[in-house]
């Protein structure tokens, strides 16, 4: 008597690593211009990545860096605009 052939084993795909959603959202928001929210979510996502081992550490760091740099650039731009307007009173004079 012959033994039946074993059932074929389904091919297993390589395990995919899970991405941290907050890191992705923070990165997208930093590119769109919601810098303060992106910084907060970036720090939360970075903390979650450290605890869970998920992917997304680079995205969280990028969101934090882009958010802070964008805020600094906006502050510098406002200072320059105020200085130019203050040094040229004829720019604000109405006729």
Buried (B, 14 or more C-beta within 10 A) or exposed (E): EEEEEEEEEEEEEEEEEEEBEBBBBBBBBBBEEBBEBBBBBBBBBBEBBEEEEBBBBEBBBBBBEBBBEBEEEEEEEEEEEEEEEEEEEEEEEEE
